[in-house]
Amino acid sequence: MSSNLDDKLNKVLETVALNGLVSGYQLKNLLEVPLSTAQRWLSMLANSGELMLFETQTRPIKKKLYGLTFIGFLHALSQPKVKNNFSRVFEKVMVYSKDDELTRKDFQNAVKDPEVLEKIKELFLSLSDALNELYDIESLEDQKLILLARELAVINNPEKMFSILKHLTPRISSVSTYVENYCRNAAILCRHLELK
């Protein structure tokens, strides 16, 4: 992905974070881009696991809305506007999140306490920073990168996996073997699924 596209996708994450659930049409208006561009960006972020799709049952047409996943929320926190509006963004994410460990009402009441909210903010900001460091591929040890690439392959994220392997290739000769095995296994799996 180009840096320019990354900047645009970060802007989409920021927009979704600040506005809550967003449709392609709403994003088009908020970012002043063509509808097809807004829908493509939303789809790209959904495919990478940073947004999740919700469909409302309004009639006569189902409405597609996108909200942040946990990873998307952490990525969005690297944007200054999101960080500065943490409590508002966090409340919006809690409204549509599917986290059942605490009831939403109990959790929303708890975060009304400024001390609790500040601790939660510190936690999420540290997770966001750690996630950004993880994407600094150059700084990670080879073995950690290989394990990360394997995990990304398992959760079906070949784009990010190949991005990691591309950085590893000059450092480890066995990486090409991993890539070949992944491609071969993926091809076998595709054929197997087509037969069903």
C-alpha positions in Angstrom: 0.0 0.0 0.0 1.3 3.4 -0.8 1.9 6.0 1.9 -0.7 8.3 0.2 -3.3 5.5 0.4 -2.3 4.8 4.0 -2.9 8.4 4.9 -6.4 8.3 3.3 -7.3 5.1 5.1 -6.1 6.6 8.4 -8.4 9.5 7.7 -11.3 7.1 7.1 -10.5 5.4 10.5 -10.4 8.8 12.2 -13.8 9.8 10.6 -15.5 6.5 11.6 -14.0 6.9 15.2 -15.3 10.4 15.6 -18.7 9.8 14.0 -19.6 6.2 15.2 -21.2 3.9 12.6 -20.9 5.3 9.1 -22.3 4.4 5.8 -20.6 4.8 2.4 -22.9 7.7 1.6 -22.1 9.4 4.9 -18.3 8.9 4.4 -18.6 10.3 0.9 -20.1 13.5 2.3 -17.8 13.8 5.3 -14.6 13.4 3.2 -16.0 14.9 0.0 -15.0 12.0 -2.2 -17.0 10.0 -4.8 -19.3 7.3 -3.4 -17.3 4.6 -5.1 -14.1 5.8 -3.5 -15.7 5.9 0.0 -17.2 2.4 -0.5 -13.8 1.0 -1.7 -11.9 2.4 1.3 -14.5 1.1 3.7 -14.3 -2.3 2.1 -10.5 -2.3 2.2 -10.6 -1.5 5.9 -13.2 -4.2 6.6 -11.1 -6.8 4.7 -8.1 -5.9 6.8 -10.1 -6.3 10.0 -10.1 -2.7 11.1 -13.8 -2.1 10.4 -16.8 -4.3 10.8 -19.9 -4.3 8.8 -23.4 -3.9 10.3 -26.6 -4.2 8.3 -29.7 -2.5 9.6 -33.0 -4.0 8.8 -34.6 -0.7 7.6 -37.0 -1.1 4.7 -37.1 -1.2 1.7 -33.3 -1.5 1.6 -30.8 -2.9 4.1 -28.4 -0.1 5.2 -24.7 -1.0 5.4 -22.9 0.7 8.3 -19.3 0.3 9.3 -17.8 0.6 12.8 -14.3 0.1 14.3 -13.1 -3.3 15.4 -10.8 -3.4 18.4 -7.7 -3.3 16.0 -9.3 -0.4 14.1 -9.9 1.4 17.3 -6.2 1.0 18.3 -5.1 2.2 14.9 -7.5 5.2 15.0 -6.0 6.2 18.4 -2.8 7.1 16.6 -4.7 10.1 15.1 -4.5 13.2 17.3 -8.2 14.1 16.9 -9.2 10.6 18.1 -6.8 10.7 21.0 -8.0 14.2 22.1 -11.7 13.0 21.9 -11.0 9.6 23.6 -14.0 9.6 25.9 -16.5 10.4 23.1 -14.9 7.9 20.7 -14.7 5.2 23.3 -18.4 5.7 24.2 -19.4 5.4 20.5 -17.4 2.2 20.1 -18.9 0.7 23.3 -22.5 1.3 21.9 -22.0 -1.1 19.0 -19.3 -3.4 20.3 -20.2 -7.0 21.0 -18.2 -7.3 24.2 -20.4 -9.1 26.8 -18.0 -9.4 29.7 -19.7 -6.4 31.3 -23.1 -5.0 30.4 -22.7 -1.9 28.3 -24.6 0.1 30.9 -22.3 -1.0 33.7 -19.3 -0.2 31.6 -20.6 3.2 30.5 -21.4 4.1 34.1 -17.9 3.1 35.2 -16.2 5.3 32.6 -18.1 8.3 33.9 -15.5 8.3 36.7 -12.7 10.5 35.4 -10.0 8.4 37.1 -11.3 5.2 35.6 -11.6 6.8 32.1 -8.0 8.1 32.4 -6.7 4.6 33.2 -8.6 3.1 30.3 -7.3 5.8 28.0 -3.7 5.1 29.2 -4.2 1.3 28.5 -5.6 1.8 25.0 -3.0 4.4 24.1 -0.2 2.0 25.2 -1.8 -0.8 23.1 -2.1 1.6 20.2 1.6 2.6 20.5 2.6 -1.1 20.7 0.6 -1.9 17.6 2.3 0.9 15.7 5.7 -0.4 16.8 4.7 -3.8 15.5 4.3 -2.3 12.1 7.9 -1.0 12.2 9.0 -4.3 10.6 12.7 -3.4 10.5 13.0 -3.4 14.3 11.5 -6.9 14.9 13.6 -10.0 15.3 13.5 -12.4 12.3 11.8 -15.2 14.4 9.1 -12.9 15.6 8.4 -11.8 12.1 8.1 -15.4 10.9 5.7 -16.2 13.6 3.7 -13.1 12.8 3.6 -14.0 9.1 2.3 -17.5 10.0 -0.4 -16.0 12.2 -1.5 -13.6 9.5 -1.6 -16.6 7.1 -3.9 -18.5 9.5 -6.3 -15.6 9.8 -6.3 -15.1 6.1 -4.4 -11.8 5.7 -2.0 -12.6 2.9 -1.5 -8.9 2.0 0.1 -8.1 5.4 1.8 -11.5 5.5 3.5 -10.9 2.2 4.5 -7.4 3.3 6.3 -8.9 6.3 7.9 -11.6 4.2 9.1 -9.1 1.7 11.1 -7.4 4.5 12.3 -10.7 5.7 13.5 -12.1 2.4 16.8 -10.3 2.2 17.5 -11.4 5.8 16.6 -15.1 5.8 17.0 -17.4 2.8 14.3 -19.8 4.2 11.6 -17.2 3.7 11.2 -18.0 0.1 10.4 -21.6 1.2 7.7 -20.3 3.5 6.2 -18.2 0.6 6.3 -21.2 -1.8 4.7 -23.5 0.8 2.0 -20.9 1.6 1.2 -20.4 -2.1 1.1 -24.2 -2.7 -1.1 -24.8 0.4 -3.4 -21.9 -0.5 -3.8 -23.3 -4.1 -4.7 -26.8 -2.7 -7.2 -25.2 -0.2 -8.9 -23.2 -3.0 -9.2 -26.4 -5.2 -10.6 -28.3 -2.2 -13.2 -25.6 -1.6 -14.2 -25.4 -5.2 -14.9 -29.2 -5.2 -17.4 -28.8 -2.3 
